[in-house]
Amino acid sequence: MNWNALGEIVAMASPPGQTGQNTMPLWAQLFPFLLVFVAFYVALIRPQQKKAKEHEALLKTLRPGDKVITSGGILGIVVGVKEKSVSIRSAETKLEVLKSAVTEIIERNSGGSES
């Protein structure tokens, strides 16, 4: 380390007994951080929580006969609903996927359950 630079930094410091400068109160120093946290909550966290609640409600109302899209892009008709999975018929294929993979219900089953 350069000792000359260290000496200059120490020389710039104010003497210990000098109280000419007023320091800001703690709440005024923390206010910008609080403001940034509130902005992040409003802009990022809250909308994500709202979207998760809507997705959970969508999964609870899932029933046989609904046309759905999965996160993998599979388009199909719900054949059966279990606690954690859903059976989907797509063309000639029957798939069983996790309920959480269902991203959207395109069309609701208009009548009773379809077999």
C-alpha contacts under 8 A as a table, 3 or more apart, distances in Angstrom:
res1	aa1	res2	aa2	distance
2	N	5	A	5.53
2	N	6	L	6.59
3	W	6	L	5.01
3	W	7	G	6.16
4	N	7	G	5.08
4	N	8	E	6.32
5	A	8	E	5.10
5	A	9	I	6.31
6	L	9	I	5.16
6	L	10	V	6.29
7	G	10	V	5.18
7	G	11	A	6.11
8	E	11	A	5.00
8	E	12	M	6.28
9	I	12	M	5.21
9	I	13	A	6.70
10	V	13	A	5.39
11	A	14	S	7.91
14	S	18	Q	6.92
15	P	18	Q	5.68
19	T	22	N	7.35
24	M	28	A	6.28
24	M	29	Q	6.58
25	P	28	A	5.42
25	P	29	Q	6.55
26	L	29	Q	5.12
26	L	30	L	6.27
27	W	30	L	5.12
27	W	31	F	5.96
28	A	31	F	5.22
28	A	32	P	7.85
29	Q	32	P	6.98
30	L	33	F	5.44
30	L	34	L	6.30
31	F	34	L	5.05
31	F	35	L	6.08
32	P	35	L	4.98
32	P	36	V	6.24
33	F	36	V	5.15
33	F	37	F	6.25
34	L	37	F	5.09
34	L	38	V	6.23
35	L	38	V	5.19
35	L	39	A	6.23
36	V	39	A	5.05
36	V	40	F	6.21
37	F	40	F	5.12
37	F	41	Y	6.16
38	V	41	Y	5.03
38	V	42	V	6.16
39	A	42	V	5.22
39	A	43	A	5.93
40	F	43	A	5.14
40	F	44	L	5.46
40	F	45	I	6.72
41	Y	44	L	5.54
41	Y	45	I	4.72
41	Y	46	R	5.83
42	V	45	I	6.42
42	V	46	R	5.62
42	V	47	P	7.41
43	A	46	R	6.94
43	A	47	P	6.99
44	L	47	P	5.97
44	L	48	Q	6.44
45	I	48	Q	5.31
45	I	49	Q	6.36
46	R	49	Q	5.16
46	R	50	K	6.26
47	P	50	K	5.03
47	P	51	K	6.14
48	Q	51	K	5.11
48	Q	52	A	6.22
49	Q	52	A	5.13
49	Q	53	K	6.32
50	K	53	K	5.20
50	K	54	E	6.32
51	K	54	E	5.11
51	K	55	H	6.22
52	A	55	H	5.10
52	A	56	E	6.18
53	K	56	E	5.08
53	K	57	A	6.24
54	E	57	A	5.11
54	E	58	L	6.19
55	H	58	L	4.96
55	H	59	L	6.30
55	H	103	T	7.52
56	E	59	L	5.18
56	E	60	K	6.35
57	A	60	K	5.12
57	A	61	T	6.48
58	L	61	T	5.40
58	L	62	L	6.47
58	L	104	E	7.91
58	L	105	I	7.84
59	L	62	L	5.22
59	L	99	K	6.68
59	L	100	S	7.51
59	L	102	V	7.61
62	L	66	D	7.10
62	L	81	V	7.43
63	R	66	D	6.15
63	R	78	V	6.85
63	R	80	G	7.29
63	R	81	V	6.46
63	R	109	N	7.69
63	R	113	S	7.49
64	P	77	I	7.48
64	P	78	V	4.78
64	P	79	V	4.94
64	P	80	G	5.49
64	P	81	V	6.83
64	P	109	N	7.27
64	P	113	S	5.54
64	P	114	E	6.07
64	P	115	S	7.99
65	G	77	I	5.77
65	G	78	V	5.26
65	G	79	V	6.33
65	G	108	R	7.15
65	G	109	N	4.87
65	G	113	S	6.11
65	G	114	E	5.30
66	D	77	I	5.61
66	D	78	V	5.46
66	D	105	I	6.73
66	D	106	I	7.54
66	D	107	E	5.78
66	D	108	R	4.68
66	D	109	N	4.83
67	K	75	L	7.32
67	K	76	G	5.67
67	K	77	I	4.43
67	K	78	V	6.38
67	K	105	I	5.89
67	K	106	I	5.40
67	K	107	E	5.05
67	K	108	R	6.52
67	K	109	N	7.64
68	V	75	L	5.88
68	V	76	G	5.63
68	V	77	I	6.17
68	V	78	V	7.14
68	V	102	V	6.72
68	V	103	T	7.55
68	V	104	E	5.67
68	V	105	I	4.40
68	V	106	I	5.41
68	V	107	E	7.20
69	I	73	G	6.07
69	I	74	I	5.58
69	I	75	L	4.68
69	I	76	G	6.65
69	I	102	V	5.94
69	I	103	T	5.91
69	I	104	E	5.37
69	I	105	I	6.52
69	I	106	I	7.15
70	T	73	G	5.27
70	T	74	I	5.25
70	T	75	L	6.73
70	T	101	A	5.18
70	T	102	V	4.22
70	T	103	T	5.27
70	T	104	E	7.08
71	S	74	I	7.37
71	S	101	A	5.15
71	S	102	V	6.13
71	S	103	T	5.76
72	G	101	A	7.54
74	I	90	S	7.67
75	L	90	S	6.45
76	G	88	I	5.69
76	G	89	R	5.36
76	G	90	S	4.43
76	G	91	A	7.61
77	I	88	I	5.39
77	I	89	R	5.22
77	I	90	S	6.51
78	V	81	V	7.43
78	V	86	V	6.89
78	V	87	S	5.89
78	V	88	I	4.50
78	V	89	R	6.36
79	V	86	V	7.61
79	V	87	S	5.34
79	V	88	I	5.42
79	V	89	R	6.36
79	V	114	E	7.35
79	V	115	S	7.04
80	G	86	V	5.84
80	G	87	S	4.95
80	G	88	I	7.21
81	V	85	S	6.41
81	V	86	V	4.64
81	V	87	S	6.36
82	K	85	S	5.20
82	K	86	V	5.91
84	K	98	L	5.92
84	K	99	K	5.66
85	S	96	E	6.52
85	S	97	V	5.49
85	S	98	L	4.18
85	S	99	K	4.79
86	V	96	E	5.55
86	V	97	V	5.44
86	V	98	L	6.04
86	V	99	K	5.64
87	S	94	K	6.83
87	S	95	L	5.57
87	S	96	E	4.30
87	S	97	V	6.45
88	I	94	K	5.63
88	I	95	L	5.10
88	I	96	E	6.10
88	I	97	V	7.52
89	R	92	E	7.16
89	R	93	T	5.73
89	R	94	K	4.43
89	R	95	L	6.29
90	S	93	T	5.24
90	S	94	K	6.27
90	S	95	L	7.66
97	V	101	A	6.65
98	L	101	A	5.40
98	L	102	V	7.49
99	K	102	V	5.66
100	S	103	T	7.40
102	V	105	I	7.79
105	I	108	R	6.89
109	N	112	G	7.33
109	N	113	S	7.41
